Amino acid sequence: MNLAPRRPIFRRRQESNVYRMFLWVLLILGGLWMIRQGQRGGIQPLFLPTATPTRLAASYIQEGEAQFTAGKLDAAILAYREATRVEPSNAEAWSRLARIQTYSSSLLTTDAERRGRLTEALEAIDQAVMLAPDDSLAHAVRAFVLDWNADTSLVDDRQAQAFLTEAEQEAVRALQLDNSNTLALAFYAETLVDQQKWTQADQYIAQALERDSTLMDVHRVHAYVLESLGQYSEAIAAYDQAIARAPNLTFLYLRAGANYRRLAFDSQNEQVQRDLYEKSLEYFAQTARINEQLQVQDPVPYLSISRTYSQMGEFFIAARNVQKALEFQPANADIYGQLGVIYFKSRNYEGSIPALKCAVRGCSAEESCDGRGGCGPNDSPAEVEGLPLSPSTVVYYYTYGSVLAALSRPQENHCEEALDVLGEVNDSFASDRDIAGIVAAGEQICESLSLGIVPSELTPIPGATIIATPPTATPTP
């Protein structure tokens, strides 16, 4: 009898498959290899962001030069700083940065800002010369930077002379390294002007013009030499040549406008004077338009317009332009000082006190609105820090002290503050006969008031004549 085989109660263990084991070994070895490659960087993880190429210093230099030509000096400075960050050993980038930093200082309104920017320029050009001690361009730009640092409103006379001496040495060194360096010739001429060596300056700038008349710097320095010689009409023509080569550099328009204003001040013909003032205003207005197109909020053009209208005796519109400048820089003490002087010249003595206080002693955000004649919809209240006493701010100090003294009465006596301010002025400027006379007059008013003698309403306010000084066409330096 045939019986079917019995089925096993338990499932039989499957035998090992050699091919399957070989496959597992391959997978394990492949995984180990991929891990090792990942650690070494040979294989990148998935979904990493695409790498972006690093910009070269040359790219930033090109951007900086384009921004400078467009008149965007702050943007140009940022681009050149990036170039020096990417390539710290690039002497050309440091030189170009220093040149633009120096030019940009002419658009700053306070001594502290200008001093800071020029110090930065000197640090940059020192770095360039250290990196390339035999580079003619670096030495030429260093002469330029040193010359602009030799500003007696920023440093004392001794330091200014030291800067000028070193600037001359740098210009000579640049020409020794490359006697065809046109910029070195131009910057040497500028230094010679500030050393009052006008004949030599005229000779060197003539050589620069003969070598290369396509450079903006050469025509700017040519205009500067002509200004120093009192040839204001010829200086304007030279500035026009510089403007033709760099039509967006606003400091060129400002200088040309200042020369028109000087011509107007010197003119004896009322109609000619009026026409010259109008030409001055055209250049300043063009500066404001360029800034508006570039979206640059610069108060300097409006301050220049204000100065022109003030010389014309149109103080209301002069004050309005200063107030416009304060919309851009509501914490700038120097602008408050200029507004206070305009109020003073327009005989708005009471209105001048808050503005001059902000300039001299500083003021709170609320007081800053009083200082500018009230805050409008475009004004921002801002705390203002007072300016230290210096040759450029002394006019704010003695005007403030004089007005406080002249308007003092027994029921509203400002003499304590007036005498404090005038005492500071006297301590620093006792050797200046005009200023000393103003201080003495203010002190005499307060002394009379202390004796019970009330000043007459007709008593002239000290300082009313010294403020109306002839405008200077010579740029700083």
Buried (B, 14 or more C-beta within 10 A) or exposed (E): EEEEEEEEEEEEEEEEEEEEEEEEEEEEEEEEEEEEEEEEEEEEEEEEEEEEEEEEBBBBBEBBBEBBBBBBBEBBBBBBBBBBEBBEEBBBBBBBBBBBBBBBBBBBBBBBBBBBBBBBBBBBBBBBBEBBEEBBBBBBBBBBBBBBBBBBBBBEEEBBBBBBBBBBBBBBBBBEBBEEBBBBBBBBBBBBBBBEBBEBBBBBBBEBBEBBEEBBBBBBBBBBBBBBBEBBEBBBBBBBBBBEBBBBBBBBBBBBBBBBBBBBBBBEEEEEBEBBBEBBBBBBBBBBEBBEEBEBEBBBBBBBBBBBBBBBEBBEEBBBBBBBBBBBBBBBBBBBBBBBBBBBBBEBBEBBBBBBBBBBBBBBBEBBBBBBBEBEEEBEBBBBEBBEBBEBBBBBBBBBBBBBBBBBEEEEBBBEBBBEBBEBBBEBBEEBEEBBBBBEBBBEBBEBBEEEEEBEEEEEBBBBEBBEEEBEBBBEB
